[in-house]
Amino acid sequence: MQGSILILMRHKKIRGHKRRLKQIEHWQQRHCSTSVEQIVSKYHDHYARIRIYPWNGFTQGNSKTPEPKGKTRAAMVNGLLAIYDSWKKQLDTLGEPYYLKIWLYEPNFTQSEVVCAIGKKLHFYDATFLKGNDAEVLNTKQYGNATAKMETLTWEHYIEEDHYENDYVDAPEMYASLQDFYDTNRWFSRMLKKPHRTTTYDEPIGDSTEFYSFKKGNVWIGGK
């Protein structure tokens, strides 16, 4: 179509799976050896997110790294479970209530993480996600040899969302050019035609009076 630009998103091919598995092992060991009880005593929360090349959030050009599968994904889940167990043993020694969960994202798997909190941040993460369908059940068998360990945890279904405030577009003078402003405005108008939910603030926050939430995926929150 004249005047339009078609951008093709290419999926990068993952090579060196043995090397990736070794990196996952090092990532797991690094977080398992973390003195998490000292960290949360000072900062009140901590997390361990999957950050293993090439799933570290950085891409080049219009390429996209596909989510891991098979043994690689199972190794990552086993890593999350090992970190969870290590941190639980440490947090149990504190003698106070704590939050400790695995956040397992689908389909955005490599965003998955272990999250913990105590003290003033004990309930900070309670409302991070929209509650999902209680009838939904996590298919643990898709995670290979991690299945048995996963089934020792209780998993609850939540919704991962992207949020935009009603003043997201902002004023034209905030843009490098009027064309940038028009392009953003058109994009945001198209977004608002998609299914979403609207939340209205009790009181305005600056120029924001409400925000719009669009489903991005699912999050399974697991713990004991």
MARLOZA-204943 format. One record per residue (C-alpha): residue number from 1; x, y, z; residue in one letter. Coordinates in steps of 0.25 Angstrom, whole numbers. Example, Ala and Ser with C-alpha at 12.3 -4.5 7.8 and 13.67 -1.06 7.14 Angstrom:
BEGIN
[r 1 [49 -18 31] A],
[r 2 [55 -4 29] S],
***
This chain:
BEGIN
[r 1 [0 0 0] M],
[r 2 [6 14 -4] Q],
[r 3 [10 22 8] G],
[r 4 [11 11 18] S],
[r 5 [23 3 23] I],
[r 6 [22 -12 26] L],
[r 7 [32 -16 37] I],
[r 8 [34 -31 37] L],
[r 9 [38 -36 51] M],
[r 10 [49 -47 49] R],
[r 11 [51 -58 60] H],
[r 12 [65 -60 63] K],
[r 13 [70 -74 63] K],
[r 14 [76 -79 76] I],
[r 15 [89 -86 75] R],
[r 16 [98 -93 86] G],
[r 17 [88 -99 95] H],
[r 18 [98 -106 103] K],
[r 19 [105 -92 106] R],
[r 20 [91 -87 109] R],
[r 21 [88 -98 119] L],
[r 22 [102 -95 126] K],
[r 23 [98 -80 127] Q],
[r 24 [84 -84 133] I],
[r 25 [92 -92 143] E],
[r 26 [101 -81 147] H],
[r 27 [89 -71 148] W],
[r 28 [82 -81 157] Q],
[r 29 [94 -83 166] Q],
[r 30 [97 -68 167] R],
[r 31 [83 -65 172] H],
[r 32 [82 -77 181] C],
[r 33 [95 -72 188] S],
[r 34 [89 -58 190] T],
[r 35 [88 -55 205] S],
[r 36 [73 -51 202] V],
[r 37 [70 -49 217] E],
[r 38 [80 -38 218] Q],
[r 39 [75 -31 206] I],
[r 40 [60 -31 210] V],
[r 41 [64 -27 224] S],
[r 42 [70 -14 218] K],
[r 43 [61 -12 205] Y],
[r 44 [48 -20 209] H],
[r 45 [48 -27 195] D],
[r 46 [56 -34 185] H],
[r 47 [54 -42 172] Y],
[r 48 [61 -51 163] A],
[r 49 [57 -50 148] R],
[r 50 [61 -59 136] I],
[r 51 [73 -51 130] R],
[r 52 [81 -60 121] I],
[r 53 [86 -56 108] Y],
[r 54 [79 -56 98] P],
[r 55 [67 -54 106] W],
[r 56 [72 -42 114] N],
[r 57 [62 -32 108] G],
[r 58 [71 -26 97] F],
[r 59 [69 -28 82] T],
[r 60 [75 -23 70] Q],
[r 61 [68 -17 59] G],
[r 62 [54 -23 56] N],
[r 63 [59 -37 61] S],
[r 64 [52 -44 72] K],
[r 65 [57 -55 81] T],
[r 66 [47 -67 82] P],
[r 67 [43 -72 95] E],
[r 68 [51 -84 100] P],
[r 69 [45 -98 99] K],
[r 70 [48 -112 103] G],
[r 71 [60 -114 112] K],
[r 72 [64 -100 112] T],
[r 73 [50 -95 117] R],
[r 74 [50 -107 127] A],
[r 75 [64 -103 132] A],
[r 76 [59 -89 135] M],
[r 77 [47 -93 142] V],
[r 78 [56 -103 151] N],
[r 79 [64 -91 153] G],
[r 80 [53 -82 158] L],
[r 81 [48 -94 167] L],
[r 82 [62 -95 173] A],
[r 83 [63 -80 176] I],
[r 84 [49 -81 182] Y],
[r 85 [54 -92 191] D],
[r 86 [67 -86 195] S],
[r 87 [60 -72 198] W],
[r 88 [49 -79 206] K],
[r 89 [59 -86 215] K],
[r 90 [66 -72 218] Q],
[r 91 [53 -65 220] L],
[r 92 [48 -75 230] D],
[r 93 [59 -71 239] T],
[r 94 [54 -57 240] L],
[r 95 [42 -61 249] G],
[r 96 [33 -51 242] E],
[r 97 [22 -52 231] P],
[r 98 [28 -51 217] Y],
[r 99 [23 -51 203] Y],
[r 100 [30 -61 194] L],
[r 101 [24 -65 180] K],
[r 102 [28 -70 166] I],
[r 103 [22 -61 155] W],
[r 104 [21 -70 143] L],
[r 105 [17 -63 130] Y],
[r 106 [10 -69 118] E],
[r 107 [13 -67 107] P],
[r 108 [24 -56 111] N],
[r 109 [31 -67 119] F],
[r 110 [45 -61 120] T],
[r 111 [39 -49 129] Q],
[r 112 [37 -60 139] S],
[r 113 [43 -57 153] E],
[r 114 [44 -60 168] V],
[r 115 [39 -49 176] V],
[r 116 [39 -47 192] C],
[r 117 [36 -36 201] A],
[r 118 [35 -33 216] I],
[r 119 [31 -22 226] G],
[r 120 [26 -10 219] K],
[r 121 [25 -16 206] K],
[r 122 [19 -29 211] L],
[r 123 [6 -26 203] H],
[r 124 [12 -17 192] F],
[r 125 [10 -28 181] Y],
[r 126 [-4 -33 185] D],
[r 127 [-10 -25 174] A],
[r 128 [0 -25 163] T],
[r 129 [-8 -33 154] F],
[r 130 [-23 -34 151] L],
[r 131 [-29 -47 157] K],
[r 132 [-32 -57 146] G],
[r 133 [-41 -69 145] N],
[r 134 [-41 -79 157] D],
[r 135 [-45 -90 148] A],
[r 136 [-32 -89 140] E],
[r 137 [-22 -99 143] V],
[r 138 [-7 -98 140] L],
[r 139 [-2 -109 131] N],
[r 140 [10 -113 138] T],
[r 141 [13 -124 128] K],
[r 142 [18 -114 118] Q],
[r 143 [30 -111 126] Y],
[r 144 [37 -125 125] G],
[r 145 [45 -130 137] N],
[r 146 [40 -118 145] A],
[r 147 [26 -124 146] T],
[r 148 [27 -132 159] A],
[r 149 [34 -120 166] K],
[r 150 [23 -110 161] M],
[r 151 [12 -118 166] E],
[r 152 [17 -117 180] T],
[r 153 [13 -102 179] L],
[r 154 [-1 -96 178] T],
[r 155 [-3 -88 165] W],
[r 156 [-13 -77 164] E],
[r 157 [-17 -70 150] H],
[r 158 [-15 -55 148] Y],
[r 159 [-15 -46 136] I],
[r 160 [-3 -39 130] E],
[r 161 [-7 -25 125] E],
[r 162 [-2 -13 118] D],
[r 163 [-7 0 124] H],
[r 164 [-8 14 118] Y],
[r 165 [-14 27 124] E],
[r 166 [-24 35 117] N],
[r 167 [-13 46 115] D],
[r 168 [-3 37 109] Y],
[r 169 [-2 44 96] V],
[r 170 [1 58 103] D],
[r 171 [2 71 96] A],
[r 172 [8 74 82] P],
[r 173 [20 82 87] E],
[r 174 [25 70 95] M],
[r 175 [29 63 82] Y],
[r 176 [40 65 73] A],
[r 177 [31 68 61] S],
[r 178 [16 69 58] L],
[r 179 [17 57 50] Q],
[r 180 [22 49 62] D],
[r 181 [10 55 70] F],
[r 182 [0 51 59] Y],
[r 183 [6 37 58] D],
[r 184 [5 34 73] T],
[r 185 [-9 40 73] N],
[r 186 [-14 31 62] R],
[r 187 [-7 19 69] W],
[r 188 [-14 22 82] F],
[r 189 [-28 24 75] S],
[r 190 [-26 10 69] R],
[r 191 [-22 4 82] M],
[r 192 [-35 9 89] L],
[r 193 [-43 2 79] K],
[r 194 [-38 -12 84] K],
[r 195 [-44 -19 96] P],
[r 196 [-39 -13 109] H],
[r 197 [-44 -9 123] R],
[r 198 [-45 5 128] T],
[r 199 [-42 9 142] T],
[r 200 [-45 23 147] T],
[r 201 [-37 30 158] Y],
[r 202 [-45 35 170] D],
[r 203 [-37 48 169] E],
[r 204 [-29 53 156] P],
[r 205 [-14 51 156] I],
[r 206 [-9 63 149] G],
[r 207 [-17 62 135] D],
[r 208 [-20 47 137] S],
[r 209 [-34 43 141] T],
[r 210 [-34 29 136] E],
[r 211 [-25 18 130] F],
[r 212 [-28 7 120] Y],
[r 213 [-23 -8 122] S],
[r 214 [-21 -17 111] F],
[r 215 [-18 -32 113] K],
[r 216 [-4 -36 109] K],
[r 217 [-4 -50 114] G],
[r 218 [-5 -59 126] N],
[r 219 [2 -60 139] V],
[r 220 [2 -72 148] W],
[r 221 [6 -68 163] I],
[r 222 [11 -80 171] G],
[r 223 [15 -82 185] G],
[r 224 [14 -91 197] K],
***
